[in-house]
Amino acid sequence: MRDAFVRALMSEAERRPELMLITGDLGFGVLRPFWERFPEKFINAGIAEQSMAGVAAGLAMTGRKVIIYSIGNFPTLRCLEQIRNDCAYPEAEVKVVCVGGGFVYGPLGMSHHATEDMGILRTLPGITLFTPGDPAETEAVVPEMLRCHGTCYLRLGRGGEPLVHGAPLRDWHVPSALTLRTGRDTAILSAGGILTQTREAAEILAEKGVGAEVVSFPCLKPLDRGRILELARRFPRLYTVEEHTVIGGLGSAVCEVVAEEGLPCRVIRLGIPDVYAREVGTQQYLRGVFGFDAAGIAGRVEKEEREAGRR
């Protein structure tokens, strides 16, 4: 996803003289093609994320469209006040990019776990929030993000994520959800790189006779309410999966839509409960610890569907 982001950004930079990229003293390996091709559009702000956000807001006031880039919580929670006051409030053209959403940096401990970012930034007025699920969604999201007015947040994985979509997404527009697999029994909804696990879980469930629809939400705010309502009217249960606390993110957003419409659909949220991850390990290991790797998702869905069938 990280490489797809850089490819899409370089393509946009070719035709956008106002575009600038600021990094917080990292990502040099992957960003090198950008700064070599566009040295006048690149700034290294150092390990000073709050200043990076402030500089970006100032540059945006001069007509630039500025991307700030760092890992995990550093471009979000560390400079939350600057994002709120300097960027979102004045509707500055600042695009915040987090590389390493969720447990990507799992071995480095909770300080590097970006597991509350979506919920916190979703509460800020005026922010558009993008959560692509694979490299294809990332390449589709970047030009849309740069067309969006005001401050945006883009949550990426790291590098090496597999391509889930079989072909480029040529005509994606905010906030459309994407169906990767249709199902007759229930639907599994996800935001972000956990899409690889929801697709695999659906394949496991199919072998057990459960037909699960797989839907990805590359945009969390605004949300594709129409798609959620269609699914909630079609299925008695929806499962949301996110590499994030279950408070405030995709699961909460889906619950809000279903409850506001008064629909008789149960929403089951899979993600991190209201705790910090006190274990360290690989991203996939930590997904398993919290039950939202492919096997965990499939097991929970199968259990819920079986119990619902008995009632």
C-alpha positions, 0 to 999 in steps of 0.5 A: 500500500505504501508503494502504491501511495507513492506511485499515485502521488508521483502521478498527481505531482506531475500535473499539480504544481501546488502539491508538496510532501513533508515527511517526519524524518522517515520513509526515505527508501520508499519516498526517494523516487519522489524527492529525486523527481520533485526536490522542490516539492519535498521537505524533511521536517525532522522528528517534530510532528507537531511542527510538521503539521503547523508548517503544512497548515501555513503552506496551505494558506499560501495555496499549496496542497500539502501532504504530511507523512509519518508512521503509526500514531506520530502524524495523528495523535502526537499532533492532534491539536495542530490537526484540529486547530490549524488544519481542520478548523480553517479547512486547510488543504492538508492531507495527513498520511499514516503508514502503519495503521493498526498492528503493522509495527506490532513488535515495537509495542503500544506506542507504535500501535495505531489503534485509536486513530480512526475513531479519534479523527472521525470525531473532528468536523471537516475531516475526510477519512480514507481507509483503503484495503489494498494497493488497488484501493490506495491508488484509487483513493489518492487522486480522490483525496487530492480533489477533496476540499480541506483536511483529509486523513489517509490510513495505510498499511506498510509495504508488501500487502497483497492485491485483493482486487483483480484489476485497477479501480478506474472509476471509484469515487467518494464514498463508495463501498466496494463488494468483493464477494457476494453472499446469501447469508450475511455480510462482512464489512471492513475498513483498511488492510484487514480486507485480506483477512475478511476475504480469506474468512469468507472463503473458509466460511464458504467451505462450511456452507456459509455464504458471506458477502465481503464489502470494503469501505475505502472511505470511512467519513463520509460513509456509504450510508446507502450501501450499509442500509441496503445490506442491513435490510437484506441481512439480519446480521452484519459483521464489521472488522477493523484493526482498531478499537471497536469504539469509534471506528467502522463498527460504531459508524455502522451501528449509528446508521442502522440505529438511526434508521431503526432497522432490525439488523444486529451488528457484531463488531470484531476488533480490539476491545477497550484495552491496549495491546500489552503483547508484542509480536507481528501484525498477524500474530496480534490479529490472532490474539484479538480474534480478527485474523481470518480463522478468528473472523470465520470462527466468530461468524460461523458461531453466530450464524449457527446460534441464530439458526437455532433460535 
